[in-house]
Amino acid sequence: MKKVLAVFLALCMGILGACGQSQPQDPPLSTQPQALNIQLGAEPDTLDPTYAADAAEITYAAHLFEGLTTLNQQGEVLPGVAASWEMEENDEGLPVYTFHLDGSARWSDGVAVEAKDFVYAWERALTPTLSSPLAYHLYPIKGARAMKAGEEVENADPQEGEEAASPLQVEAVDESTLRVTLEGPCPYFLELCASSPVYFPLREDLVTQHPETWSNDPAALVSNGAYRLESWTHDGSIRMVKNPHYRNQAQIVQEELNFVLTADAQAVWTAFQEGQLQFADTLPLLNVQQAEEEEALVTRPLMSTYALVFNTATVADARVRQALSLAIDRTALTGQVLADGSIPAGAIIPQGVPGAAAGQDFRTEGGDYVSCDPSAVQTNLDRAKELLKEAGFEGGKNLPTLTYLTNDTEGNVKIAQAVQEMWAAVGVQVEIKALGWNEYVAAREAGEFDVARYSFSASGHTDPLALLDLWTSQSGQNLAGYQSERFDQLIAAVYSGEEIPEETPEGEEADDQDAAAPADSQEAAEGELTEEEQAALEQKAQEKARALRTGYLHEAESLLVSQDAIVAPLYYHADFMLISPQLQGVVISPLGTRWFGGAVLTQEDGETE
């Protein structure tokens, strides 16, 4: 953190002159003494879930609306508007989810939430004439791409006065049952239902009355989430109060949320210091050190990784790729070269992603594949030199000069130059090829590089697949030309949920004892169980499946970063915020969104306000 502070302070030097000039006094921020006061940014473009795009807008929408599922503090899926669901395959082998809505789910005007509300919202987001920025989050659903493209249902012949049938395979079976057919296996579909605003339901009768203004008017914006819109003073604040009809009142602690709308960092800092704000996403660079000393500065990694990708056609020896990755001092890179708070990355998936069991963290569970500890720098360098020697390139001898491809922005060039110097320390020579964005993308896709810089981020869900399935042999985004039968097998198993059979050593027969057991013996045994025992058995099976799946994901990541060294992760982008030491329980997602409904604000003596 000290290096982070040093970077911030260095950046401040360029604005000190401006800070010293007299500035006109802005009006005070629109805080409310009875509310939890929060600053996420300036005036949002919309509160309409169909159009929400950035983290702040998605956060606002998530407090007003609720999807079929929700997430707990660990990012694990729980029932939302849907009290339960089951998944089975149809005749085509496609996953079909049937959701059963919670009878207590209500809109803020007391009207029951119905299955048709989801159908309307999803079809609205996919309407070709509407520019819903996150409509692609619906693409796991069969027919979603076709609907967005304006395609009509084949063989559909609507009668006069009827609308053409939608290609979207979503059906409101009845008021409380929703059936959804997917294009194929999508392990993160239930998380999308919870976290992506285009999955939230909408009331057609209200939206169609005032399609352009309904989400700006507290009287018209009827929501089904934990809060309802009390007021929206543009460029002032968005006030939300508890939805009296919300189905899960007991889990909502804060009675009122007041989102202050401003991007004035100094005004935010002053209000935070005076206790008027309890949470803020905007902080002035000059006050970073003070915020850290007061234990108010919180940093979390985002689900966004900056990495180097090796071209396996030209850097074919995995030992060379491993050596090059080990020779990079990630702590020096982030603390001295970037100095912007970026977090050194020894793996691809950051902290904050659920692991194999409830409450476990994927990154903590798997650990780093390249140590980012400053004390490990020399050890990493020594190992890098050994690997180059094993590969026949001791001290870089006989290894051709590598072409490092990047786009020509200042930050990316600085990173390239730093890596060039670090690789020179093990005898590897590098030529930096910095191009304009379009030329860079074209060269990268054409494979005109030995190593290329690459940033990749998750959107809509935090499943590790978001950053791992790019590298299958069939992926159009596999810039490395990586071909690994085992990696493809692991990713396929993660999607299908099926266990990869263990290979039988030559000369041994497979143990088919389980397969030889009567097919109906398990069913008969289950038929003798009590309801509680059956539930426990199902829970155990789910836990086993989750542990197996997570194990496959860890192995896949290990192949990419360690064994095959296709990707050399350098750093995670950082998420900075100010949080009052008296505020506990704010849920921070690696996607950059926040949840305040369960937050607890205590007085300095420890009592809850």
Secondary structure, DSSP 8 states (H G I E B T S, - for coil): -HHHHHHHHHHHGGGHHHHHS-----------TTSEEEEEES--S---TTT--SHHHHHHHHHH---SEEE-TTS-EEESSEEEEEEEE-TTS-EEEEEEE-TT-B-TTS-B--HHHHHHHHHHHT-TTS--TTGGGGTTBTTHHHHHTT---TT----TT-----SS-EEEEETTEEEEEBSS--TTHHHHHHH-GGGS---HHHHTTSTTTGGG-TTT----SSEEEEEEETTTEEEEEE-TT-TTGGG---SEEEEEE---HHHHHHHHHTTS-SEES---GGGHHHHHHTT-EEEEEEEEEEEEEE-TTTS--HHHHHHHHHT--HHHIIIIII-SS-EE-SSSS-TTSB-SSTT-BHHHHH--SS---GGGHHHHHHHHHHHHHHTT-GGGTT---EEEEEE--HHHHHHHHHHHHHHHTTT--EEEEEE-HHHHHHHHHTT--SEEEEEEE--S---THHHHGGGSTT-TT-TT----HHHHHHHHHHHH---------TT-----HHHHS-TTHHHHHHHTS-HHHHHHHHHHHHHHHHHHHHHHHHHHHHIIIIIS--EEEEEEEEEEEEE-TTEE--EE-TTS-EE-TT-EEB-TTS-B-
